[in-house]
C-alpha cells in the first residue's frame, strides 16, 4: 500500500513511529506537510499537489493534524476524501472533536458522563455561572487551548470571578467546569483504535500542578481500566466518529467523566508507558479497512 501521513515533520516521535510501522509491514510511506499542499477543487477531477507534483495513487491517509492548523489541515483531508482516498480519521470528525464546546454537547446528548460545565458570553451573571457548576474551586478553560495551555484552576470564588472576567475581557471563548478534586491531579488516557481500547495509561500531574498533561511535566504509567471506563471511551470515540483517538477520563465520585476526545493523540507517552506497539496496531487497522471510496464516519452532528 501507499500510505500518506499528514504531518509537519517526520522527526516527531508519533510520525516516526508510524513510518517505522509502515516500513516494517512493507508499505510505501510518504510524509506530507499539509500546509505545503495545494489543491484543485474540481468536481470532475479533484487533485492535490505537493512540492510541484501531483499526489497520485495514494491508498490511505493518516492525518496527524495539529490544533494550530486544523482549518487548512482538514481541508486537505477533505480533498483526499473527494478523491475517494481512505482517511483514517475523516475531516468532519477531526473538526467536530477540535471544537470543545460542540464535542461536549454531542457527548452530553448521548449520555456520556462529563464534569458539570458552563458556557457564557456575558460577564453580567458570573455569580450565577459559578453557582451553576457547583461553586469554587472550579476550572476555567479557553476553548482553543491545547496541551493544558489556557487552563486555570480558580481555588476560591473571588479568583473564579477575576479569571472569568479577565478571559472574557480578552474576547476569548471559555468553558467553566467543576473541579474534580477526588481525581487528585490524575487522569486516564484511553487509546482507541477501531472501536476498541488497545492501550491505557494513567497520567499524574507534577507536584504543585493540577494539569496532568505530559507536556506540563506529568508522568505516565500503565493502568488497568474498569469495564465502565472502557465502555465510556469506546462510546465517546463512536460519537465523535473517530477511528483513532485518545479519550481523556477522570475518575470522579459519580463515575468516569470525559474531559476531551483527541483526534491526533501522541504515541510517545502511551507506547513508553505500556510497552505496546500502538503504531503497529494503527497500521494493521488501516490495512483491514483501506479501500477506495471508504470514507463514511460513524458519528453525526
Residue pairs with C-beta under 8 A, 6 or more apart in sequence:
1 27
1 28
1 59
1 60
1 286
1 287
1 290
2 27
2 28
2 29
2 30
2 57
2 58
2 59
2 60
3 22
3 27
3 28
3 29
3 30
3 58
3 59
3 60
3 61
3 62
3 283
3 286
4 29
4 30
4 31
4 32
4 55
4 58
4 60
4 61
4 62
4 80
5 15
5 18
5 19
5 22
5 29
5 30
5 31
5 32
5 61
5 62
5 64
6 32
6 33
6 34
6 61
6 62
6 63
6 64
6 65
6 73
6 76
6 77
7 14
7 15
7 31
7 32
7 33
7 64
8 33
8 34
8 35
8 66
8 69
9 15
9 31
9 33
10 16
10 19
10 31
12 64
13 266
13 267
13 268
14 64
14 264
14 266
14 267
14 268
14 279
15 31
15 64
17 267
17 268
17 271
17 278
17 279
18 29
18 62
18 64
18 267
18 279
18 282
18 283
19 29
19 31
20 279
21 277
21 279
21 280
21 282
21 283
22 28
22 29
22 283
23 29
24 280
25 280
25 283
25 284
25 287
27 283
30 55
30 58
32 50
32 55
34 63
34 65
34 69
34 72
34 73
34 76
34 77
35 69
35 72
35 73
36 50
36 51
37 48
37 49
37 50
37 55
37 76
37 79
38 48
38 49
38 50
39 46
39 47
39 48
39 49
39 75
39 76
39 79
40 46
40 47
40 48
40 49
41 79
41 82
46 79
46 82
46 83
47 54
47 55
47 83
48 54
48 55
48 76
48 79
48 80
48 83
49 55
58 80
58 85
59 85
59 86
59 290
60 85
60 86
60 87
60 88
60 286
60 290
61 77
61 80
61 85
61 86
61 87
61 88
62 88
62 282
62 286
63 73
63 74
63 77
63 87
63 88
63 89
63 94
63 263
63 264
64 264
65 73
65 74
65 77
65 94
65 263
65 264
66 73
66 264
67 98
67 144
67 146
68 146
70 94
70 95
70 98
73 94
74 91
74 94
74 95
75 91
77 87
77 89
77 90
77 91
77 94
78 91
80 87
81 87
81 90
81 91
81 295
84 292
84 293
84 295
85 292
85 295
86 286
86 289
86 290
86 291
86 292
86 294
86 295
87 295
88 243
88 244
88 282
88 285
88 286
89 242
89 243
89 244
89 245
89 263
89 264
90 241
90 295
90 297
92 241
92 297
92 299
93 240
93 241
93 242
93 263
93 297
93 299
94 242
94 263
94 264
96 102
96 103
96 106
96 240
96 241
96 299
96 301
97 103
97 240
97 242
97 245
97 261
97 262
97 263
98 263
99 143
100 141
100 143
100 175
100 260
101 119
101 143
101 173
101 175
102 301
103 240
103 260
103 261
104 114
104 117
104 175
106 239
106 240
106 299
106 301
107 114
107 236
107 239
107 258
107 261
108 114
109 301
110 235
110 239
112 232
112 235
112 236
112 239
112 258
113 232
113 252
113 254
113 255
113 256
113 257
113 258
114 257
114 258
115 139
115 177
115 178
115 180
115 250
115 252
115 257
115 259
116 132
116 133
116 134
116 177
116 178
117 133
117 175
117 176
117 177
117 178
118 129
118 132
118 133
118 175
118 176
118 177
119 173
119 174
119 175
119 176
120 126
120 129
120 176
121 168
122 168
123 164
123 165
123 168
123 169
126 161
126 164
126 165
127 161
129 164
129 176
130 136
130 138
130 157
130 160
130 161
130 164
130 176
133 176
133 177
133 178
134 178
135 157
136 154
136 155
136 156
136 157
136 159
136 160
137 153
137 154
137 155
137 156
137 160
137 179
137 181
138 153
138 154
138 160
138 176
138 177
138 178
138 179
139 151
139 152
139 153
139 154
139 176
139 177
139 178
139 179
140 151
140 152
140 154
140 160
140 163
140 164
140 167
140 174
140 175
140 176
140 177
141 150
141 151
141 152
141 174
141 175
141 176
141 177
142 149
142 150
142 151
142 167
142 172
142 173
142 174
143 172
143 173
143 174
143 175
144 150
144 172
144 173
145 151
147 213
147 215
147 216
148 211
148 213
148 215
148 216
150 172
151 211
152 163
153 179
153 210
154 160
154 162
154 163
154 164
160 176
164 174
164 176
167 174
168 174
179 210
180 250
180 252
180 257
182 251
182 252
182 253
183 250
183 251
183 252
185 204
185 205
185 209
185 210
185 211
185 212
186 202
186 203
186 204
186 205
186 212
186 250
186 251
187 202
187 203
187 212
187 248
187 249
187 250
187 259
188 200
188 201
188 202
188 203
188 223
188 225
188 229
188 248
188 249
188 250
188 251
188 256
189 200
189 201
189 203
189 220
189 246
189 247
189 248
189 249
189 265
189 269
189 270
190 197
190 199
190 200
190 225
190 229
190 230
190 233
190 246
190 247
190 248
190 249
191 197
191 198
191 199
191 200
191 245
191 246
191 265
191 270
191 278
192 198
192 233
192 234
192 237
192 242
192 244
192 245
192 246
192 247
193 243
193 244
193 278
193 281
193 282
193 285
194 243
194 244
194 285
194 289
195 234
195 237
195 238
195 243
196 234
197 225
197 230
197 233
197 234
198 276
198 278
198 281
199 270
199 274
199 276
199 278
200 222
200 223
200 224
200 225
200 229
200 274
201 220
201 221
201 222
201 223
201 269
201 270
201 273
201 274
202 220
202 221
202 222
202 223
203 212
203 213
203 214
203 218
203 219
203 220
203 269
204 212
204 218
204 219
204 220
204 221
205 211
205 212
205 216
205 217
205 218
206 216
206 217
206 218
206 219
209 216
209 217
209 218
211 218
212 218
214 220
214 266
214 269
220 269
220 270
220 272
220 273
221 273
222 273
222 274
222 275
225 233
226 256
228 255
228 256
229 249
229 251
229 256
232 247
232 249
232 256
232 258
233 247
233 249
236 245
236 247
236 258
236 261
237 243
237 245
237 247
237 261
238 298
238 299
239 299
240 261
240 263
240 299
241 297
241 298
241 299
241 300
242 261
242 263
242 297
242 299
243 285
243 289
244 263
244 265
244 282
244 285
245 261
245 262
245 263
245 265
246 261
246 262
246 265
246 266
246 270
247 258
247 260
247 261
247 262
248 258
248 259
248 260
248 261
248 262
249 256
249 257
249 258
249 259
250 256
250 257
250 259
267 278
267 279
270 276
270 278
271 277
271 278
271 279
